[in-house]
């Protein structure tokens, strides 16, 4: 009987240690690095935080109550800035007063005397955190902060890069996976925010090659997007093997540099380096009488056979009217799919693509 209290203490100590340093499978997977990020990202409105929670994102949040306190300025300038610049992982910061008394799980005292605080969120829900009063050295010493974070998050497997960085990779010698994306595109959101997080959860080891994402908005704003789709092989203008029509997002490419990348770029056609591609959704519809059919699809029975094998073309398939909607815009009628109607099919194609090239 005398051994029971000791046993209870040992078990309690083990549980506390387990909470202090979670097991690897309990870590939160941060999804993206951003190659150009240099500073923390300040949230100036509560709605910005609410959107991240509603979208069920994985993210790191810091909150402070007194900007004049050296505890905050030292943490921000000496610790956080170095972490962001080194790891390229975003850290979101919000003033405590903007939280409106609802701290969204953050370990903030009602008297606000223990800020700054750190919170790590998984699928929009607070999971890990620490406050300045409990462990002040984490907020002062870089190594201790880095160790605390490393024990609770998994580093991203996907990195946002610029076009110049894409070009540097093309002139290099390492194979890579490139995702041409557009943040407000529903098809891109479906791939980036729904498919990829679920797929990454299934990985048991490091992927075969690096995964990069290029946001197409700067190219669209600069008026170079149409030409870029041809140069970089999204369209079929030069990329006759795997290019799709005029080019769409999201398009994923397996690129294998061969030492001649600079020449291909100079000639305005990198197609010889594109080993294979995936286009997520973006099937085109037509109405024949009262019947809706697939007018065009990346999956025409010829492209993508490397990772799909022999398969039946999507082109010409009849579509359930419940999966279709007709929109009037500018005096024209556009036939489009209902949101999510093609997700399962394309998620299956994407799974086979990633299983073949990335897993």
C-alpha positions as CSV (number, residue, x, y, z in Angstrom):
1,X,0.0,0.0,0.0
2,X,2.9,2.4,0.7
3,X,4.0,2.2,-2.9
4,X,0.8,3.7,-4.3
5,X,1.5,7.4,-3.4
6,X,5.0,7.0,-5.0
7,X,3.5,5.4,-8.1
8,X,0.9,8.2,-8.3
9,X,3.7,10.8,-8.2
10,X,5.7,9.1,-10.8
11,X,2.7,8.8,-13.2
12,X,1.8,12.5,-12.5
13,X,5.4,13.5,-13.3
14,X,5.3,11.5,-16.5
15,X,2.1,13.1,-17.6
16,X,3.4,16.6,-16.8
17,X,6.5,15.9,-18.8
18,X,4.4,14.6,-21.6
19,X,2.4,17.8,-21.7
20,X,5.6,19.8,-21.6
21,X,7.1,18.1,-24.6
22,X,4.5,16.5,-26.8
23,X,5.2,13.3,-28.8
24,X,6.1,13.7,-32.4
25,X,2.7,12.6,-33.6
26,X,1.0,15.3,-31.4
27,X,3.0,18.2,-33.0
28,X,1.0,20.7,-35.1
29,X,1.9,20.6,-38.8
30,X,2.5,24.1,-40.1
31,X,1.6,24.1,-43.8
32,X,3.6,26.8,-45.5
33,X,6.9,28.6,-45.5
34,X,7.2,32.0,-47.2
35,X,10.6,32.7,-48.8
36,X,10.1,36.5,-48.7
37,X,8.9,36.8,-45.1
38,X,11.1,38.9,-42.8
39,X,8.8,40.1,-40.0
40,X,5.9,39.0,-37.9
41,X,2.4,39.5,-39.4
42,X,0.4,41.9,-37.4
43,X,-3.4,41.3,-37.3
44,X,-5.1,44.6,-37.0
45,X,-8.6,43.4,-36.7
46,X,-10.2,40.5,-34.7
47,X,-11.9,39.4,-37.9
48,X,-8.6,38.4,-39.4
49,X,-8.1,36.0,-36.5
50,X,-11.6,34.7,-36.7
51,X,-11.2,33.9,-40.4
52,X,-8.1,31.8,-39.6
53,X,-10.1,29.9,-36.9
54,X,-13.1,29.5,-39.2
55,X,-10.9,28.2,-42.0
56,X,-9.4,25.7,-39.5
57,X,-5.9,26.7,-40.2
58,X,-2.7,25.6,-38.3
59,X,-0.9,28.6,-37.1
60,X,1.2,30.3,-34.4
61,X,-0.3,33.3,-32.6
62,X,1.3,35.8,-30.2
63,X,-0.5,38.4,-28.2
64,X,0.7,41.2,-26.0
65,X,-1.1,43.7,-23.8
66,X,1.5,46.5,-23.3
67,X,3.6,47.5,-26.3
68,X,5.8,49.8,-24.0
69,X,7.0,46.8,-22.0
70,X,10.5,45.6,-22.7
71,X,9.3,42.0,-22.3
72,X,7.4,42.5,-25.6
73,X,10.0,44.6,-27.5
74,X,12.8,42.2,-26.6
75,X,10.7,39.2,-27.6
76,X,9.6,40.8,-30.9
77,X,12.9,42.2,-32.0
78,X,15.4,39.7,-30.6
79,X,13.5,36.4,-30.7
80,X,10.6,36.5,-33.0
81,X,12.2,38.4,-35.8
82,X,15.2,36.0,-35.9
83,X,12.9,33.0,-35.9
84,X,10.8,34.3,-38.8
85,X,13.9,35.3,-40.8
86,X,15.6,32.0,-40.2
87,X,12.7,29.5,-40.5
88,X,10.5,31.5,-42.9
89,X,7.4,30.4,-40.8
90,X,4.8,33.1,-40.3
91,X,4.1,34.3,-36.7
92,X,0.8,36.2,-36.3
93,X,0.6,38.9,-33.7
94,X,-2.5,40.6,-32.2
95,X,-2.9,43.1,-29.5
96,X,-4.7,41.6,-26.5
97,X,-7.2,44.5,-26.4
98,X,-8.4,43.4,-29.9
99,X,-9.4,40.0,-28.6
100,X,-12.4,41.7,-26.9
101,X,-12.1,39.7,-23.7
102,X,-12.4,36.3,-25.5
103,X,-8.9,35.1,-25.7
104,X,-9.6,32.2,-28.1
105,X,-7.8,29.7,-25.9
106,X,-4.7,31.8,-25.3
107,X,-3.4,31.5,-21.7
108,X,-4.0,35.2,-20.8
109,X,-4.9,36.2,-17.3
110,X,-7.9,38.5,-16.8
111,X,-5.6,41.2,-15.3
112,X,-3.4,40.9,-18.5
113,X,-0.2,40.7,-16.3
114,X,1.3,37.6,-18.0
115,X,1.6,38.7,-21.6
116,X,3.1,38.3,-24.1
117,X,1.8,34.8,-24.7
118,X,2.2,32.2,-27.4
119,X,-0.5,30.0,-28.8
120,X,-0.2,27.2,-31.4
121,X,-3.5,26.3,-33.2
122,X,-4.4,23.2,-35.0
123,X,-7.4,23.3,-37.4
124,X,-8.3,26.6,-35.8
125,X,-8.3,25.3,-32.2
126,X,-5.8,26.3,-29.5
127,X,-3.5,23.3,-28.7
128,X,-0.3,24.5,-27.1
129,X,0.8,27.7,-25.4
130,X,2.9,29.5,-22.8
131,X,2.9,32.9,-21.1
132,X,5.7,35.2,-20.1
133,X,5.2,34.7,-16.3
134,X,5.3,30.9,-16.5
135,X,8.5,30.7,-18.6
136,X,10.1,34.0,-19.3
137,X,13.3,32.6,-20.7
138,X,11.4,31.3,-23.7
139,X,10.6,34.9,-24.5
140,X,14.1,36.2,-24.1
141,X,16.5,33.5,-25.3
142,X,16.4,32.5,-29.0
143,X,17.6,28.9,-28.4
144,X,15.0,28.2,-25.8
145,X,12.2,29.7,-27.9
146,X,13.4,27.7,-30.9
147,X,13.5,24.5,-28.9
148,X,10.0,25.1,-27.4
149,X,8.6,25.7,-30.9
150,X,10.5,22.7,-32.3
151,X,8.9,20.4,-29.7
152,X,5.4,21.4,-30.7
153,X,5.3,22.1,-34.5
154,X,6.3,20.3,-37.6
155,X,8.1,22.4,-40.2
156,X,6.3,23.1,-43.4
157,X,6.7,20.9,-46.5
158,X,5.5,23.5,-48.9
159,X,7.2,26.9,-49.6
160,X,5.9,30.0,-51.4
161,X,8.6,31.3,-53.8
162,X,8.9,34.1,-56.4
163,X,9.3,33.8,-60.1
164,X,13.0,34.7,-59.9
165,X,13.5,31.8,-57.4
166,X,11.6,29.5,-59.8
167,X,14.1,30.6,-62.6
168,X,17.0,29.9,-60.3
169,X,15.7,26.4,-59.6
170,X,15.2,25.8,-63.3
171,X,18.9,26.6,-63.9
172,X,19.9,24.3,-61.1
173,X,20.2,20.5,-61.0
174,X,17.6,19.4,-58.4
175,X,14.2,18.0,-59.3
176,X,11.3,19.8,-57.7
177,X,7.5,20.0,-57.6
178,X,6.0,23.3,-58.5
179,X,2.4,24.5,-57.9
180,X,1.1,27.4,-59.9
181,X,-1.6,28.8,-57.7
182,X,-3.9,31.8,-57.2
183,X,-5.0,32.5,-53.6
184,X,-8.6,33.5,-54.5
185,X,-9.2,30.7,-57.0
186,X,-11.7,28.1,-55.6
187,X,-9.9,25.2,-57.3
188,X,-6.6,26.4,-55.7
189,X,-8.3,26.7,-52.3
190,X,-9.7,23.2,-52.6
191,X,-6.2,21.8,-53.4
192,X,-4.2,23.9,-50.9
193,X,-6.6,24.0,-47.9
194,X,-8.4,20.7,-48.2
195,X,-6.5,18.1,-50.2
196,X,-2.9,18.9,-49.2
197,X,-3.4,19.0,-45.4
198,X,-5.2,15.7,-45.5
199,X,-2.5,14.2,-47.8
200,X,0.4,15.4,-45.6
201,X,-1.2,13.8,-42.6
202,X,-0.8,10.4,-44.3
203,X,3.0,10.8,-44.9
204,X,5.2,8.6,-42.9
205,X,8.6,10.0,-44.0
206,X,10.1,13.0,-45.8
207,X,8.8,13.5,-49.4
208,X,11.0,12.6,-52.4
209,X,11.5,16.2,-53.6
210,X,10.9,19.8,-52.4
211,X,7.4,21.3,-53.0
212,X,7.2,25.0,-54.1
213,X,4.2,27.2,-54.7
214,X,4.2,30.3,-56.9
215,X,1.4,32.8,-56.4
216,X,0.3,34.0,-59.8
217,X,-1.3,37.3,-58.6
218,X,1.9,39.4,-59.2
219,X,2.1,38.0,-62.7
220,X,-1.5,38.8,-63.4
221,X,-1.1,42.3,-61.9
222,X,2.0,42.9,-64.1
223,X,0.1,41.8,-67.3
224,X,2.6,38.9,-67.9
225,X,0.4,36.0,-66.9
226,X,-0.7,34.9,-70.4
227,X,2.8,34.8,-71.7
228,X,4.0,33.1,-68.5
229,X,1.5,30.2,-69.0
230,X,3.1,29.6,-72.4
231,X,6.8,30.0,-71.3
232,X,6.4,27.8,-68.2
233,X,4.4,25.1,-70.0
234,X,0.9,25.4,-68.3
235,X,-0.7,25.9,-71.8
236,X,-0.3,23.6,-74.8
237,X,1.2,26.3,-77.0
238,X,4.7,24.9,-76.5
239,X,4.1,22.1,-74.1
240,X,2.3,19.8,-76.5
241,X,2.8,16.7,-74.3
242,X,1.3,17.8,-71.0
243,X,0.1,21.4,-71.4
244,X,-3.7,22.0,-71.0
245,X,-5.5,24.5,-73.4
246,X,-4.5,28.1,-72.5
247,X,-3.3,27.0,-69.0
248,X,-5.1,27.0,-65.7
249,X,-4.5,27.1,-61.9
250,X,-3.8,25.1,-60.0
251,X,-1.3,23.3,-62.2
252,X,1.4,21.2,-60.6
253,X,4.5,20.3,-62.4
254,X,7.4,17.8,-61.9
255,X,10.4,19.7,-63.2
256,X,13.7,18.0,-63.7
257,X,16.5,20.4,-64.6
258,X,19.1,19.1,-67.1
259,X,21.7,21.9,-67.0
260,X,20.3,23.8,-69.9
261,X,17.7,25.8,-67.9
262,X,19.2,29.2,-68.8
263,X,18.9,28.4,-72.5
264,X,15.3,27.3,-72.2
265,X,14.4,30.4,-70.3
266,X,16.2,32.6,-72.9
267,X,14.2,30.8,-75.6
268,X,10.9,31.3,-73.7
269,X,10.0,27.6,-73.4
270,X,10.9,25.4,-70.4
271,X,8.8,22.5,-71.6
272,X,11.7,20.1,-72.1
273,X,12.2,20.2,-68.3
274,X,8.6,19.4,-67.5
275,X,8.4,15.7,-66.8
276,X,4.7,15.5,-65.9
277,X,1.8,17.7,-64.7
278,X,-1.4,17.6,-62.8
279,X,-4.3,20.1,-63.2
280,X,-6.8,20.1,-60.3
281,X,-10.4,20.4,-61.4
282,X,-10.9,23.0,-64.2
283,X,-12.9,20.6,-66.3
284,X,-14.9,22.5,-69.0
285,X,-18.7,21.9,-69.6
286,X,-21.0,22.2,-72.5
287,X,-24.8,21.7,-72.9
288,X,-26.0,19.5,-75.8
289,X,-29.7,19.8,-75.9
290,X,-30.8,19.2,-72.3
291,X,-27.7,17.2,-71.5
292,X,-24.5,18.5,-69.8
293,X,-21.2,17.0,-70.9
294,X,-17.5,17.4,-70.3
295,X,-16.3,19.5,-73.1
296,X,-12.6,19.5,-72.1
297,X,-10.5,18.1,-69.3
298,X,-6.9,17.7,-68.5
299,X,-7.7,14.0,-68.1
300,X,-8.2,13.1,-71.8
301,X,-7.0,9.5,-71.6
302,X,-3.6,10.5,-73.0
303,X,-2.1,12.9,-70.5
304,X,-1.2,11.8,-66.9
305,X,-0.8,8.1,-67.8
306,X,2.5,7.9,-66.0
307,X,0.8,8.1,-62.6
308,X,-2.7,7.0,-63.5
309,X,-1.9,4.2,-65.9
310,X,-4.5,3.5,-68.6
311,X,-7.8,5.3,-67.8
312,X,-11.0,6.4,-69.4
313,X,-11.1,10.0,-70.8
314,X,-13.3,12.5,-68.9
315,X,-14.2,14.3,-72.2
316,X,-17.7,13.5,-73.4
317,X,-18.9,12.1,-70.1
318,X,-22.5,13.1,-69.2
319,X,-22.9,15.1,-65.9
320,X,-25.7,15.0,-63.5
321,X,-27.7,18.3,-63.8
322,X,-27.6,18.6,-60.0
323,X,-23.8,19.1,-60.3
324,X,-24.2,22.0,-62.7
325,X,-25.3,25.6,-62.6
326,X,-25.8,28.2,-65.3
327,X,-24.6,31.7,-64.7
328,X,-25.5,34.9,-66.6
329,X,-22.7,37.4,-66.9
330,X,-22.3,40.3,-69.4
331,X,-25.2,39.0,-71.5
332,X,-23.6,35.5,-71.8
333,X,-24.5,32.2,-70.1
334,X,-21.7,30.3,-68.5
335,X,-22.0,26.6,-67.5
336,X,-20.0,25.7,-64.4
337,X,-19.9,23.0,-61.8
338,X,-21.4,23.3,-58.4
339,X,-18.7,23.9,-55.8
340,X,-17.1,20.7,-54.8
341,X,-18.9,18.6,-57.5
342,X,-15.6,17.4,-59.0
343,X,-13.5,17.3,-55.8
344,X,-13.6,13.6,-55.1
345,X,-12.6,12.6,-58.6
346,X,-9.7,15.1,-58.8
347,X,-8.6,14.3,-55.2
348,X,-8.3,10.7,-56.4
349,X,-6.2,11.8,-59.4
350,X,-4.1,14.0,-57.1
351,X,-3.5,11.2,-54.6
352,X,-2.1,9.0,-57.4
353,X,0.1,11.9,-58.6
354,X,1.5,12.5,-55.1
355,X,1.8,8.8,-54.3
356,X,3.9,8.3,-57.5
357,X,6.1,11.4,-57.4
358,X,6.2,12.7,-53.8
359,X,5.6,10.0,-51.3
